[in-house]
Amino acid sequence: IYMVESGTTTLKEYSNVPFTAESSAQVTVFKPTETNIYYPADESAVDFMAYYPYSKDIVNEVYPINLADQSASLIAHDLMYAKADNSGKGFTSGSISFGFTHQLSKIILNFVDESNNLLTPDADGLVIKGMNTTASFDLKTGTLSGAGTPANITLYKNDNSFEAILLPTTIAAGHEVSIMVDGNQYLWTMNNSYSSLEIKAGYSYTFKVTVKTSATEVEAVLVDFNGNSIAPWVDGGADNKEEEPTKDLEIPADFEKIELAAGETVSGGLDKATQSKVAILLAN
């Protein structure tokens, strides 16, 4: 957390002070880990800015980004940011509420074979190629700049999905996904089917990737995804071509049916669930 003079980006006494969340809930209290922050004794108004995850490598309030290797976890790469200025009036007392938002993008890949069975690439056999991996985020202004260093990005395995944090970009030539299955390499050239797709900050993009081992081909379809995090990821599929709807499906008798009202989110519907097997019926 940083304290600045109200209405400016001039630091006021406190810089890069680490705080820790008391819980992993969507709303939580933060406590100082080293030193607390106090309001100025002269009662001058101040604003605050905060980011996550914490880094000691901050120079001139610029956060360094490096996304090359995410195989261990996405946590260290999911940059979130918040500002609090009391609607331009600044603060002189009281507690502060931060609303964090994602500053980067997220991609999720689900792999299946030609029979629509789950497929897992070989260990260390999955990378995204051609994406920029480094940039700078100015904490004073909340702006991202200097994207560069195209390199392979190693993804994180989350259950049956593979995920990565990306810099906001537009799909272009050279953006590829290399997949190794049983020692054989398959290449998804993203630009072939999703040329000019804008990967936006704060959005997630989930692709169902079919690896056709008999024909050495890869097909990918952008599908909907409703994320769940402190500031929920926005579905990146909403602005893209819709798929043909499937025929009505018979819901097994042991599934709990939850009908969503117009405007109700999937996560909101799931909050009502009383058992583990749930069928969500959309309002439309």
C-alpha positions in Angstrom: 0.0 0.0 0.0 1.1 3.6 -0.8 0.0 6.9 0.7 0.0 9.9 -1.5 -1.0 13.6 -1.2 -4.7 13.9 -2.1 -5.2 14.5 -5.8 -1.6 13.9 -6.7 0.9 11.1 -7.2 3.4 12.6 -4.6 4.3 10.0 -2.0 3.3 10.9 1.6 5.4 9.1 4.3 4.5 5.5 3.4 5.7 3.6 0.4 5.3 -0.1 -0.6 4.1 -1.1 2.9 3.1 -4.9 2.9 -0.2 -6.0 4.3 -1.6 -9.5 4.6 -5.2 -10.6 4.1 -6.8 -12.3 7.1 -8.7 -14.7 4.9 -9.1 -15.8 1.3 -12.7 -14.5 1.1 -13.9 -12.1 -1.5 -14.1 -9.4 1.2 -11.4 -9.5 3.9 -9.5 -7.4 6.4 -5.9 -6.6 5.8 -3.3 -6.3 8.6 0.2 -4.8 8.4 3.0 -7.4 8.3 5.9 -5.0 9.3 4.6 -1.5 10.1 1.2 0.2 10.2 0.1 3.3 8.2 -1.0 6.4 10.1 -2.7 9.5 8.8 -0.6 12.7 8.7 -0.4 14.5 12.0 -1.3 17.8 10.2 -4.6 16.3 9.1 -3.9 16.9 5.5 -5.9 14.8 3.1 -4.3 11.7 1.5 -5.2 9.1 -1.1 -4.0 5.5 -1.3 -3.0 3.0 -3.9 -2.4 -0.7 -3.5 -1.3 -3.7 -5.6 -0.9 -7.5 -5.3 1.1 -9.6 -5.2 3.8 -7.9 -3.1 7.2 -7.3 -4.7 10.4 -5.8 -3.1 11.7 -5.0 -6.6 9.7 -1.7 -7.0 11.7 1.3 -8.3 10.1 4.7 -8.8 6.7 3.1 -8.1 6.9 0.9 -11.2 6.0 -2.8 -10.9 8.1 -5.2 -13.0 6.2 -8.0 -14.9 7.7 -11.2 -16.1 5.3 -14.0 -17.2 7.6 -16.5 -18.8 7.3 -19.4 -16.3 3.9 -19.9 -14.6 4.1 -23.7 -14.1 4.3 -23.5 -10.3 1.3 -21.1 -9.8 -0.6 -18.2 -11.3 -0.6 -16.3 -7.9 2.8 -14.7 -8.5 1.7 -13.3 -11.9 -2.0 -12.2 -11.4 -1.4 -8.5 -10.9 -4.3 -6.7 -9.2 -4.5 -3.0 -8.4 -6.7 -0.6 -6.5 -6.9 3.1 -5.7 -8.9 4.9 -3.0 -9.4 8.7 -3.0 -12.8 9.2 -1.3 -14.4 10.5 -4.5 -11.6 13.0 -5.0 -11.9 14.5 -1.5 -9.1 12.4 0.1 -9.0 10.8 3.5 -8.1 12.3 6.9 -9.4 9.5 9.1 -11.2 6.2 9.2 -10.7 2.8 7.5 -10.0 2.4 3.8 -11.8 0.1 1.4 -10.0 -1.1 -1.7 -11.7 -2.7 -4.7 -9.0 -4.7 -6.6 -9.2 -5.4 -10.3 -7.2 -7.6 -12.6 -4.7 -5.7 -14.7 -3.7 -8.6 -17.0 -5.5 -11.3 -19.0 -6.1 -15.0 -18.5 -6.2 -17.9 -20.9 -7.5 -21.4 -20.0 -7.0 -24.4 -22.3 -9.0 -27.6 -22.0 -7.7 -30.5 -24.1 -9.7 -33.4 -25.6 -9.0 -36.1 -28.2 -11.1 -36.9 -31.3 -13.6 -38.8 -29.1 -14.0 -35.8 -26.8 -12.2 -37.6 -24.0 -10.0 -35.5 -21.7 -6.4 -35.4 -22.9 -3.3 -34.4 -21.0 -0.2 -33.1 -22.8 3.2 -34.6 -22.0 5.0 -33.2 -18.9 6.8 -30.0 -20.0 5.1 -30.5 -23.4 2.9 -27.4 -23.5 3.9 -23.8 -24.1 2.4 -20.7 -25.6 4.8 -19.2 -28.2 5.2 -15.6 -29.4 3.5 -13.7 -26.6 5.3 -10.8 -24.9 6.4 -11.8 -21.4 7.7 -8.5 -19.8 6.2 -5.1 -19.2 6.0 -2.4 -16.6 3.0 -1.2 -14.5 3.0 2.3 -13.2 1.4 2.2 -9.8 1.0 6.0 -9.7 -1.1 6.1 -12.8 -2.4 2.6 -13.0 -1.1 2.1 -16.6 0.7 -0.7 -18.3 3.5 -0.1 -20.8 6.7 -1.4 -22.4 5.4 -4.9 -23.4 8.2 -6.9 -25.0 10.5 -10.0 -24.8 8.4 -12.5 -26.8 9.2 -15.9 -25.4 7.6 -19.3 -24.6 5.2 -19.2 -21.7 4.9 -22.3 -19.5 1.3 -22.9 -18.3 0.0 -23.9 -14.9 -2.0 -27.1 -14.6 -5.2 -26.6 -12.6 -7.0 -30.0 -12.3 -7.8 -30.8 -16.0 -7.2 -27.3 -17.3 -4.0 -25.4 -18.2 -3.9 -21.7 -17.4 -1.7 -18.7 -18.0 -1.7 -15.0 -17.3 -1.0 -13.0 -20.4 -0.3 -9.3 -21.2 -3.2 -7.7 -23.0 -2.6 -8.1 -26.7 -4.3 -8.8 -30.1 -3.9 -12.3 -31.6 -1.5 -12.1 -34.5 1.0 -14.1 -36.6 3.5 -15.9 -34.4 1.0 -16.6 -31.5 1.0 -20.4 -31.3 0.4 -23.2 -28.8 2.8 -26.1 -29.0 1.4 -29.4 -27.6 3.3 -32.6 -27.1 1.3 -35.8 -26.8 3.0 -39.2 -26.5 6.2 -37.5 -27.8 4.5 -36.1 -30.9 4.2 -32.3 -31.4 1.0 -30.6 -32.5 0.8 -26.9 -33.2 -2.3 -24.6 -32.8 -1.7 -21.5 -34.8 -4.1 -19.1 -33.0 -4.1 -16.5 -35.8 -5.7 -19.0 -38.2 -9.0 -19.0 -36.5 -8.9 -16.1 -34.1 -7.0 -13.4 -36.0 -7.4 -10.0 -34.4 -9.1 -11.3 -31.3 -8.4 -8.8 -28.6 -7.1 -10.2 -25.3 -8.3 -7.6 -22.8 -7.1 -6.8 -19.3 -9.5 -8.3 -16.7 -10.9 -10.8 -19.2 -10.5 -14.6 -19.3 -10.5 -16.7 -22.5 -11.3 -20.4 -22.3 -10.6 -22.6 -25.3 -11.6 -26.2 -25.9 -8.7 -27.6 -27.9 -9.2 -30.8 -29.8 -6.0 -32.7 -30.7 -6.6 -35.0 -33.7 -3.8 -37.5 -33.3 -4.8 -39.5 -36.4 -4.7 -36.4 -38.7 -2.0 -34.5 -36.8 -4.4 -31.5 -36.6 -5.5 -29.2 -33.8 -8.9 -27.4 -33.6 -9.8 -24.8 -31.0 -13.1 -23.2 -30.1 -13.5 -20.2 -27.8 -16.1 -21.1 -25.2 -17.7 -19.1 -22.3 -16.1 -19.0 -18.9 -17.4 -17.4 -15.7 -14.4 -16.8 -13.5 -14.4 -16.5 -9.7 -11.8 -14.3 -7.9 -11.6 -11.2 -5.8 -12.7 -9.2 -8.9 -14.3 -11.8 -11.1 -12.7 -12.4 -14.4 -15.0 -11.2 -17.2 -16.0 -13.7 -19.9 -13.8 -13.1 -22.9 -16.1 -15.0 -25.2 -19.0 -12.6 -25.1 -17.9 -10.5 -28.0 -17.0 -13.4 -30.3 -19.0 -15.6 -32.7 -21.6 -17.7 -31.0 -21.6 -21.5 -31.3 -24.7 -23.3 -32.5 -26.8 -24.3 -29.5 -26.8 -27.9 -28.5 -30.0 -29.9 -28.5 -31.9 -30.2 -25.2 -30.1 -32.5 -22.9 -31.6 -34.9 -20.4 -30.5 -34.0 -16.9 -29.8 -37.0 -14.7 -32.1 -37.6 -11.8 -29.4 -37.2 -9.2 -28.5 -33.7 -10.3 -29.9 -30.7 -8.4 -31.6 -28.3 -10.8 -31.1 -24.6 -10.3 -32.9 -22.1 -12.6 -31.2 -18.7 -13.0 -33.3 -15.6 -13.1 -32.6 -13.0 -15.8 -29.4 -11.2 -14.9 -28.4 -13.8 -12.2 -24.8 -15.1 -12.5 -23.8 -18.7 -12.6 -21.7 -18.3 -9.5 -24.8 -16.8 -7.8 -26.8 -19.8 -8.8 -24.1 -22.2 -7.5 -24.2 -20.4 -4.1 -27.7 -21.9 -3.7 -26.6 -25.4 -4.3 -27.1 -27.9 -1.5 -25.3 -30.9 -3.2 -22.2 -31.4 -5.3 -24.0 -32.4 -8.6 -25.7 -29.4 -10.0 -27.4 -28.5 -13.3 -27.6 -24.8 -14.1 -30.6 -23.8 -16.3 -30.0 -20.4 -17.9 -32.7 -17.8 -18.1 -32.6 -17.8 -21.9 
